[in-house]
Amino acid sequence: MATEEQFQTLMSMVSSMTAKLEQLQEDVSSMKEDQKSMKEDQKSMKEDQKSMKEDQKKLNGKLEELQKDQKEIQGPLGLQKKLMKPLYTIKPVPEDVISVLTTDTFRNNVLELYKMRYCIVLSQLFPCQKPDYWFPAATEHIVPRQQWQTAKFCGFQATDARNGLPLLKDLELKYQAGHFTVIPTGVFVDDAVQLEIHVAGSHKDVWIRHRERDGCDNGQVKGLKRNARGTTSLCNLRFGDLDKKTIVVRPKPYMRALYLKADMAHDQHPHDLPHPSQYLDRYTNDCEAMKGELFQRLPAGNGYQEQSALEAS
């Protein structure tokens, strides 16, 4: 009896082992199928890699062609930019050059436009009685009249009153030479604009002088300055006293003229005076002419726009 049970147990073990062997054979067969599939996938991947290399080679060829075309295009464009740049830049006027082109008509038109016969800067920063006596105004052009072509290319006449500012003669000389500049703050009220003054470091300690229209020096300019204790006293003024101060100009002058002037001043003192393109939104904010492609692209040297596309600001 025990022998029959042992036999049954043995047969059961044999049957179980047979089933496991069959399962193992199936697993081996499946693994072989997987290996075959993997080899096929590897072969496909190699073909894809080969195809990708061919595509990359074609792309490199096209890139070389594009780079070659770009070089061919950049030549004429670079020349065009160099030729066009002088049309949209102005040059400084040395301080020892006395202008003979400021006519009485222009002077009267500027003084009438701004309703004052005194310096628009000093009268606001150092208010006093009789500013026309203490700070008499000269009325040189923002874009010099000698450079009227630049004004014309930018859509206005150099002889327009809005191409002028009433400034003390010494301020006018420094402004024309590019030793200080005015940048819009972005504040516009009605037809007025707020401007911030920036003075070159080399001129902050320079005294402001009274000068005649012929350049004759009549001594230092004085103004009421407030000290740290809050009291005011009459002191000699330096150009550094103007630095980072703001004034309001009404009506606003041509923003294009101010832009060109600030660009020129930056060229004279690139480490001290800001480039106006840093504040382009302030120039375009309230001036349709400054929204044209000319002043949005030219500061970066990317192109220009025909004068006919400019509108009066």
Backbone hydrogen bonds in HBPLUS format (Angstrom, degrees):
<---DONOR---> <-ACCEPTOR-->    atom                        ^
c    i                          cat <-CA-CA->   ^        H-A-AA   ^      H-
h    n   atom  resd res      DA  || num        DHA   H-A  angle D-A-AA Bond
n    s   type  num  typ     dist DA aas  dist angle  dist       angle   num
A0005-GLU N   A0001-MET O   3.11 MM   4  6.46 159.3  2.15 150.7 155.8     1
A0006-GLN N   A0002-ALA O   2.96 MM   4  6.16 157.1  2.01 147.1 153.7     2
A0007-PHE N   A0003-THR O   2.89 MM   4  6.10 148.9  1.99 140.8 150.1     3
A0008-GLN N   A0004-GLU O   2.90 MM   4  6.19 157.9  1.95 148.9 154.1     4
A0009-THR N   A0005-GLU O   2.87 MM   4  6.10 159.0  1.91 148.3 154.5     5
A0010-LEU N   A0006-GLN O   2.78 MM   4  6.00 157.7  1.83 147.3 153.8     6
A0011-MET N   A0007-PHE O   2.82 MM   4  6.11 159.9  1.86 152.0 157.4     7
A0012-SER N   A0008-GLN O   2.87 MM   4  6.08 152.1  1.95 144.7 152.9     8
A0013-MET N   A0009-THR O   2.92 MM   4  6.22 150.9  2.00 146.1 154.1     9
A0014-VAL N   A0010-LEU O   2.84 MM   4  6.16 155.1  1.90 149.5 156.9    10
A0015-SER N   A0011-MET O   2.82 MM   4  6.05 160.8  1.85 149.0 154.1    11
A0016-SER N   A0012-SER O   2.91 MM   4  6.13 157.0  1.97 144.8 151.1    12
A0017-MET N   A0013-MET O   2.84 MM   4  6.06 159.1  1.88 148.4 154.5    13
A0018-THR N   A0014-VAL O   2.79 MM   4  6.00 152.6  1.86 147.5 156.0    14
A0019-ALA N   A0015-SER O   2.90 MM   4  6.19 157.0  1.95 146.9 152.8    15
A0020-LYS N   A0016-SER O   2.91 MM   4  6.20 159.0  1.95 148.6 154.5    16
A0021-LEU N   A0017-MET O   2.77 MM   4  5.98 151.7  1.85 146.1 154.6    17
A0022-GLU N   A0018-THR O   2.83 MM   4  6.12 158.5  1.88 150.3 156.1    18
A0023-GLN N   A0019-ALA O   2.89 MM   4  6.18 154.5  1.96 145.6 153.0    19
A0024-LEU N   A0020-LYS O   2.76 MM   4  5.99 151.1  1.85 144.7 153.4    20
A0025-GLN N   A0021-LEU O   2.80 MM   4  6.08 154.4  1.86 148.6 155.7    21
A0026-GLU N   A0022-GLU O   2.89 MM   4  6.22 150.8  1.98 143.3 151.6    22
A0027-ASP N   A0023-GLN O   2.80 MM   4  6.12 154.8  1.86 146.1 153.5    23
A0028-VAL N   A0024-LEU O   2.80 MM   4  6.08 157.3  1.85 150.0 156.3    24
A0029-SER N   A0025-GLN O   2.84 MM   4  6.04 158.5  1.88 145.1 151.6    25
A0030-SER N   A0026-GLU O   2.77 MM   4  6.06 154.1  1.83 148.2 155.6    26
A0031-MET N   A0027-ASP O   2.81 MM   4  6.08 156.3  1.87 148.8 155.4    27
A0032-LYS N   A0028-VAL O   2.89 MM   4  6.17 154.7  1.95 148.9 155.9    28
A0033-GLU N   A0029-SER O   2.95 MM   4  6.29 150.5  2.03 142.8 151.2    29
A0034-ASP N   A0030-SER O   2.78 MM   4  6.14 154.6  1.85 148.4 156.1    30
A0035-GLN N   A0031-MET O   2.75 MM   4  6.02 156.8  1.80 150.9 157.5    31
A0036-LYS N   A0032-LYS O   2.85 MM   4  6.08 156.9  1.90 146.2 152.7    32
A0037-SER N   A0033-GLU O   2.82 MM   4  6.12 154.4  1.89 146.3 153.9    33
A0038-MET N   A0034-ASP O   2.75 MM   4  6.01 156.0  1.81 150.8 157.6    34
A0039-LYS N   A0035-GLN O   2.89 MM   4  6.15 156.0  1.95 148.1 154.3    35
A0040-GLU N   A0036-LYS O   3.01 MM   4  6.30 153.1  2.08 143.7 151.2    36
A0041-ASP N   A0037-SER O   2.79 MM   4  6.11 152.4  1.86 146.7 155.4    37
A0042-GLN N   A0038-MET O   2.73 MM   4  6.00 157.4  1.78 151.1 157.4    38
A0043-LYS N   A0039-LYS O   2.88 MM   4  6.08 156.0  1.94 143.9 150.9    39
A0044-SER N   A0040-GLU O   2.85 MM   4  6.14 150.5  1.93 143.2 151.7    40
A0045-MET N   A0041-ASP O   2.75 MM   4  6.04 152.8  1.82 150.2 158.1    41
A0046-LYS N   A0042-GLN O   2.87 MM   4  6.13 156.6  1.93 149.6 155.5    42
A0047-GLU N   A0043-LYS O   3.05 MM   4  6.32 152.3  2.13 141.3 148.8    43
A0048-ASP N   A0044-SER O   2.80 MM   4  6.14 150.1  1.89 144.2 153.4    44
A0049-GLN N   A0045-MET O   2.75 MM   4  6.00 157.8  1.80 151.3 157.5    45
A0050-LYS N   A0046-LYS O   2.89 MM   4  6.08 155.5  1.95 144.4 151.2    46
A0051-SER N   A0047-GLU O   2.86 MM   4  6.12 151.7  1.94 142.4 150.6    47
A0052-MET N   A0048-ASP O   2.72 MM   4  6.01 154.3  1.79 150.1 157.8    48
A0053-LYS N   A0049-GLN O   2.86 MM   4  6.09 156.8  1.92 148.5 154.4    49
A0054-GLU N   A0050-LYS O   3.02 MM   4  6.29 151.9  2.10 141.9 149.5    50
A0055-ASP N   A0051-SER O   2.85 MM   4  6.19 154.3  1.92 146.4 154.0    51
A0056-GLN N   A0052-MET O   2.75 MM   4  5.97 157.8  1.80 150.9 157.4    52
A0057-LYS N   A0053-LYS O   2.90 MM   4  6.07 152.2  1.98 142.4 150.0    53
A0058-LYS N   A0054-GLU O   2.98 MM   4  6.28 151.0  2.06 142.9 150.7    54
A0059-LEU N   A0055-ASP O   2.83 MM   4  6.16 158.0  1.88 151.0 157.3    55
A0060-ASN N   A0056-GLN O   2.83 MM   4  6.05 157.4  1.88 149.7 155.9    56
A0061-GLY N   A0057-LYS O   3.01 MM   4  6.23 149.4  2.11 140.2 148.5    57
A0062-LYS N   A0058-LYS O   2.93 MM   4  6.31 153.6  2.00 148.6 155.7    58
A0063-LEU N   A0059-LEU O   2.78 MM   4  6.03 154.9  1.85 150.2 157.8    59
A0064-GLU N   A0060-ASN O   2.94 MM   4  6.15 156.2  2.00 145.5 151.2    60
A0065-GLU N   A0061-GLY O   3.07 MM   4  6.34 150.1  2.16 140.6 148.9    61
A0066-LEU N   A0062-LYS O   2.85 MM   4  6.18 155.2  1.91 148.8 155.7    62
A0067-GLN N   A0063-LEU O   2.84 MM   4  6.09 161.4  1.87 153.2 158.1    63
A0068-LYS N   A0064-GLU O   2.94 MM   4  6.08 151.3  2.02 141.5 149.5    64
A0069-ASP N   A0065-GLU O   2.85 MM   4  6.15 155.2  1.91 146.8 153.9    65
A0070-GLN N   A0066-LEU O   2.76 MM   4  5.99 153.5  1.82 148.8 156.9    66
A0071-LYS N   A0067-GLN O   2.99 MM   4  6.21 157.2  2.05 145.3 150.2    67
A0072-GLU N   A0068-LYS O   3.07 MM   4  6.35 153.5  2.15 143.3 150.6    68
A0073-ILE N   A0069-ASP O   2.87 MM   4  6.17 145.4  1.99 146.3 156.3    69
A0074-GLN N   A0070-GLN O   2.74 MM   4  5.91 160.3  1.78 155.0 160.7    70
A0075-GLY N   A0071-LYS O   3.30 MM   4  6.40 146.2  2.42 140.9 146.9    71
A0077-LEU N   A0073-ILE O   3.11 MM   4  6.33 168.8  2.12 155.8 159.2    72
A0078-GLY N   A0074-GLN O   2.67 MM   4  5.57 160.3  1.71 146.2 152.1    73
A0079-LEU N   A0075-GLY O   3.09 MM   4  6.31 159.5  2.13 149.7 155.2    74
A0080-GLN N   A0076-PRO O   2.80 MM   4  5.99 151.8  1.87 144.3 153.1    75
A0081-LYS N   A0077-LEU O   2.82 MM   4  6.10 158.1  1.87 153.7 158.4    76
A0082-LYS N   A0078-GLY O   3.07 MM   4  6.30 160.9  2.11 145.9 150.9    77
A0083-LEU N   A0079-LEU O   2.90 MM   4  6.13 150.6  1.99 146.1 154.8    78
A0084-MET N   A0080-GLN O   2.78 MM   4  5.97 146.7  1.89 147.2 157.1    79
A0085-LYS N   A0081-LYS O   2.83 MM   4  5.82 153.0  1.91 153.2 158.3    80
A0087-LEU N   A0084-MET O   2.90 MM   3  5.43 140.5  2.06 115.6 127.3    81
A0088-TYR N   A0085-LYS O   2.92 MM   3  5.42 154.3  1.99 118.1 125.8    82
A0093-VAL N   A0176-GLN O   2.97 MM  83  5.31 166.9  1.99 122.9 126.9    83
A0097-VAL N   A0094-PRO O   3.04 MM   3  5.50 163.1  2.07 116.0 120.1    84
A0107-ARG N   A0103-THR O   3.00 MM   4  6.28 168.3  2.01 152.8 156.2    85
A0108-ASN N   A0104-ASP O   2.87 MM   4  6.00 166.9  1.89 149.5 153.1    86
A0109-ASN N   A0105-THR O   2.92 MM   4  6.07 155.3  1.98 147.1 154.6    87
A0110-VAL N   A0106-PHE O   2.94 MM   4  6.17 157.4  1.99 155.7 160.8    88
A0111-LEU N   A0107-ARG O   3.04 MM   4  6.26 170.6  2.04 155.9 158.2    89
A0112-GLU N   A0108-ASN O   2.91 MM   4  5.98 149.1  2.00 142.9 151.8    90
A0113-LEU N   A0109-ASN O   2.88 MM   4  5.99 149.7  1.97 140.3 148.9    91
A0114-TYR N   A0110-VAL O   3.07 MM   4  6.32 164.5  2.09 157.5 159.1    92
A0115-LYS N   A0111-LEU O   2.95 MM   4  5.71 111.0  2.44 128.3 143.5    93
A0116-MET N   A0111-LEU O   3.22 MM   5  5.46 147.3  2.34 142.9 151.0    94
A0137-ALA N   A0117-ARG O   3.30 MM  20  5.63 158.0  2.35 125.8 121.4    95
A0119-CYS N   A0135-PHE O   2.76 MM  16  5.45 154.9  1.82 156.8 164.9    96
A0123-SER N   A0119-CYS O   3.15 MM   4  5.85 155.0  2.21 140.9 148.4    97
A0120-ILE N   A0166-PRO O   2.85 MM  46  5.79 169.9  1.86 163.0 159.6    98
A0124-GLN N   A0121-VAL O   3.17 MM   3  5.58 139.1  2.35 106.4 116.8    99
A0125-LEU N   A0121-VAL O   3.07 MM   4  6.31 161.9  2.10 155.8 161.5   100
A0126-PHE N   A0122-LEU O   2.83 MM   4  5.47 153.7  1.90 142.4 148.8   101
A0133-TYR N   A0130-LYS O   2.93 MM   3  5.44 150.5  2.02 113.0 122.0   102
A0134-TRP N   A0130-LYS O   3.22 MM   4  6.63 160.2  2.26 151.6 156.6   103
A0135-PHE N   A0131-PRO O   2.63 MM   4  5.26 157.0  1.69 142.2 150.3   104
A0138-ALA N   A0167-LEU O   2.59 MM  29  5.34 173.7  1.60 146.9 148.7   105
A0167-LEU N   A0138-ALA O   3.01 MM  29  5.34 151.1  2.09 153.1 156.6   106
A0142-ILE N   A0163-ASN O   2.63 MM  21  5.31 164.8  1.65 143.8 145.7   107
A0147-GLN N   A0144-PRO O   2.82 MM   3  5.32 149.2  1.91 112.0 121.9   108
A0148-TRP N   A0145-ARG O   3.15 MM   3  5.06 125.9  2.45 123.2 116.0   109
A0150-THR N   A0147-GLN O   3.13 MM   3  5.86 134.6  2.35 116.9 125.4   110
A0152-LYS N   A0148-TRP O   2.95 MM   4  6.22 157.5  2.00 150.8 157.4   111
A0153-PHE N   A0149-GLN O   2.91 MM   4  6.21 156.2  1.96 151.3 157.1   112
A0154-CYS N   A0150-THR O   3.11 MM   4  6.36 135.3  2.32 140.2 152.0   113
A0154-CYS N   A0151-ALA O   3.06 MM   3  5.10 130.1  2.32  95.2 109.1   114
A0156-PHE N   A0151-ALA O   3.07 MM   5  5.49 173.6  2.08 142.4 141.3   115
A0155-GLY N   A0152-LYS O   3.03 MM   3  5.12 162.9  2.06 107.5 110.8   116
A0160-ASP N   A0157-GLN O   3.05 MM   3  5.39 166.6  2.07 112.5 116.3   117
A0163-ASN N   A0160-ASP O   2.92 MM   3  5.44 159.5  1.96 116.6 121.9   118
A0164-GLY N   A0161-ALA O   3.02 MM   3  5.44 127.5  2.31 121.0 120.9   119
A0254-TYR N   A0162-ARG O   2.94 MM  92  5.57 165.8  1.96 139.2 139.7   120
A0171-LEU N   A0168-LEU O   2.92 MM   3  5.24 116.8  2.33 107.9 124.0   121
A0172-GLU N   A0168-LEU O   2.80 MM   4  6.07 158.3  1.85 159.0 166.5   122
A0173-LEU N   A0169-LYS O   2.90 MM   4  6.19 152.5  1.98 149.3 156.0   123
A0174-LYS N   A0170-ASP O   3.10 MM   4  6.34 160.0  2.14 145.1 149.8   124
A0175-TYR N   A0171-LEU O   2.79 MM   4  5.92 153.6  1.86 149.9 158.3   125
A0176-GLN N   A0172-GLU O   2.89 MM   4  6.04 156.8  1.95 147.1 152.9   126
A0177-ALA N   A0173-LEU O   3.05 MM   4  6.22 142.9  2.19 137.6 147.6   127
A0178-GLY N   A0174-LYS O   3.04 MM   4  6.18 114.2  2.49 133.2 148.1   128
A0179-HIS N   A0174-LYS O   2.93 MM   5  5.29 166.6  1.95 157.7 155.8   129
A0178-GLY N   A0175-TYR O   3.20 MM   3  5.12 149.0  2.30  96.0 105.2   130
A0200-ALA N   A0179-HIS O   3.00 MM  21  5.57 169.7  2.01 160.0 158.5   131
A0181-THR N   A0198-HIS O   2.85 MM  17  5.30 156.7  1.90 150.8 158.7   132
A0198-HIS N   A0181-THR O   2.85 MM  17  5.30 163.2  1.88 156.6 158.0   133
A0183-ILE N   A0196-GLU O   2.85 MM  13  5.18 159.2  1.89 145.8 151.0   134
A0196-GLU N   A0183-ILE O   2.75 MM  13  5.18 170.4  1.76 147.0 149.3   135
A0185-THR N   A0194-GLN O   3.01 MM   9  5.83 162.0  2.04 147.0 147.5   136
A0194-GLN N   A0187-VAL O   3.08 MM   7  5.57 153.2  2.16 165.1 166.3   137
A0189-VAL N   A0192-ALA O   3.13 MM   3  5.17 148.1  2.24 125.6 135.2   138
A0192-ALA N   A0189-VAL O   2.77 MM   3  5.17 159.8  1.81 133.7 140.4   139
A0252-LYS N   A0191-ASP O   2.72 MM  61  5.92 131.8  1.95 158.0 165.7   140
A0193-VAL N   A0249-VAL O   2.97 MM  56  5.44 154.7  2.04 145.1 151.9   141
A0249-VAL N   A0193-VAL O   2.87 MM  56  5.44 169.7  1.88 158.8 160.6   142
A0195-LEU N   A0247-ILE O   2.84 MM  52  5.43 161.9  1.87 157.3 163.6   143
A0247-ILE N   A0195-LEU O   2.92 MM  52  5.43 153.0  1.99 151.2 160.0   144
A0197-ILE N   A0245-LYS O   2.88 MM  48  5.60 167.0  1.90 166.8 170.6   145
A0244-LYS N   A0197-ILE O   2.73 MM  47  5.24 149.4  1.83 153.0 154.5   146
A0203-HIS N   A0200-ALA O   2.92 MM   3  5.51 160.5  1.96 119.0 125.6   147
A0204-LYS N   A0201-GLY O   3.43 MM   3  5.39 167.6  2.44 103.9 107.4   148
A0206-VAL N   A0203-HIS O   3.22 MM   3  5.09 161.5  2.26 101.7 106.9   149
A0240-GLY N   A0204-LYS O   2.80 MM  36  3.77 131.3  2.04 128.1 119.3   150
A0239-PHE N   A0206-VAL O   2.95 MM  33  5.85 154.1  2.01 162.6 169.8   151
A0208-ILE N   A0237-LEU O   2.87 MM  29  5.73 170.9  1.88 151.5 149.6   152
A0221-VAL N   A0208-ILE O   2.83 MM  13  5.59 160.2  1.87 154.2 149.8   153
A0210-HIS N   A0219-GLY O   2.65 MM   9  5.46 165.9  1.67 172.0 175.2   154
A0218-ASN N   A0210-HIS O   2.62 MM   8  5.00 176.2  1.62 157.7 157.4   155
A0212-GLU N   A0216-CYS O   2.84 MM   4  5.08 151.6  1.92 139.2 148.4   156
A0215-GLY N   A0212-GLU O   2.83 MM   3  5.08 162.0  1.87 113.0 117.8   157
A0237-LEU N   A0221-VAL O   2.91 MM  16  5.90 157.9  1.96 168.0 164.5   158
A0223-GLY N   A0235-CYS O   2.81 MM  12  5.52 151.2  1.89 151.9 160.1   159
A0235-CYS N   A0223-GLY O   2.89 MM  12  5.52 173.4  1.89 151.5 150.8   160
A0225-LYS N   A0233-SER O   2.93 MM   8  5.61 165.7  1.95 156.9 154.0   161
A0233-SER N   A0225-LYS O   3.01 MM   8  5.61 148.0  2.12 144.5 152.0   162
A0227-ASN N   A0231-THR O   2.86 MM   4  5.74 164.3  1.88 165.9 165.5   163
A0230-GLY N   A0227-ASN O   3.00 MM   3  5.41 160.8  2.04 113.1 118.9   164
A0241-ASP N   A0238-ARG O   3.06 MM   3  5.46 151.1  2.15 106.5 114.8   165
A0242-LEU N   A0239-PHE O   3.00 MM   3  5.53 161.4  2.03 114.5 120.6   166
A0243-ASP N   A0240-GLY O   3.23 MM   3  5.20 143.4  2.38  97.7 107.6   167
A0245-LYS N   A0242-LEU O   3.09 MM   3  5.55 155.7  2.15 137.1 135.2   168
A0258-LEU N   A0254-TYR O   3.14 MM   4  6.53 159.1  2.18 149.2 154.4   169
A0259-TYR N   A0255-MET O   2.89 MM   4  6.08 152.9  1.97 144.0 151.8   170
A0260-LEU N   A0256-ARG O   2.98 MM   4  6.23 165.4  2.00 151.0 153.8   171
A0261-LYS N   A0257-ALA O   2.97 MM   4  6.16 156.6  2.03 147.6 154.4   172
A0262-ALA N   A0258-LEU O   2.89 MM   4  6.10 159.8  1.93 149.4 154.6   173
A0263-ASP N   A0259-TYR O   2.91 MM   4  6.12 152.3  1.98 150.5 158.7   174
A0264-MET N   A0260-LEU O   3.00 MM   4  6.25 155.0  2.07 144.3 150.5   175
A0265-ALA N   A0261-LYS O   2.94 MM   4  6.24 159.3  1.98 150.5 156.1   176
A0266-HIS N   A0262-ALA O   2.95 MM   4  6.12 155.3  2.01 144.9 151.2   177
A0267-ASP N   A0263-ASP O   3.17 MM   4  6.45 149.7  2.27 141.9 149.5   178
A0268-GLN N   A0264-MET O   3.19 MM   4  6.58 139.9  2.36 141.2 152.0   179
A0268-GLN N   A0265-ALA O   3.03 MM   3  5.07 124.1  2.35  94.7 109.4   180
A0269-HIS N   A0265-ALA O   2.95 MM   4  6.28 149.7  2.05 150.3 159.0   181
A0272-ASP N   A0269-HIS O   3.11 MM   3  5.42 148.1  2.22 109.8 119.2   182
A0273-LEU N   A0269-HIS O   2.92 MM   4  5.71 175.6  1.92 167.1 168.5   183
A0278-GLN N   A0275-HIS O   3.03 MM   3  5.92 165.9  2.05 128.0 131.9   184
A0279-TYR N   A0276-PRO O   2.90 MM   3  5.41 154.3  1.96 114.7 122.6   185
A0282-ARG N   A0279-TYR O   2.88 MM   3  5.45 137.7  2.06 114.0 125.7   186
A0283-TYR N   A0280-LEU O   3.06 MM   3  5.25 127.2  2.35 100.3 113.8   187
A0284-THR N   A0280-LEU O   3.03 MM   4  6.33 155.2  2.09 153.0 160.3   188
A0285-ASN N   A0281-ASP O   2.99 MM   4  5.74 128.4  2.26 135.7 146.3   189
A0287-CYS N   A0284-THR O   3.45 MM   3  5.13 176.8  2.45 103.0 103.9   190
A0290-MET N   A0287-CYS O   3.15 MM   3  5.47 131.6  2.39 103.5 115.4   191
A0291-LYS N   A0288-GLU O   3.02 MM   3  5.22 154.7  2.08 106.0 114.1   192
A0292-GLY N   A0289-ALA O   3.42 MM   3  5.80 167.4  2.44 109.2 112.0   193
A0296-GLN N   A0293-GLU O   3.24 MM   3  5.01 136.9  2.43  93.3 105.5   194
A0297-ARG N   A0293-GLU O   2.96 MM   4  5.85 138.7  2.13 149.8 156.0   195
A0298-LEU N   A0294-LEU O   2.84 MM   4  5.58 156.9  1.90 146.5 154.5   196
A0300-ALA N   A0297-ARG O   3.12 MM   3  5.71 139.8  2.29 114.4 124.3   197
A0302-ASN N   A0297-ARG O   3.16 MM   5  5.31 172.1  2.17 136.8 134.7   198
A0301-GLY N   A0298-LEU O   2.75 MM   3  4.73 154.1  1.82 107.3 116.0   199
A0309-ALA N   A0306-GLU O   3.05 MM   3  5.76 159.5  2.09 118.9 124.8   200
A0310-LEU N   A0307-GLN O   2.95 MM   3  5.47 164.0  1.98 117.9 123.2   201
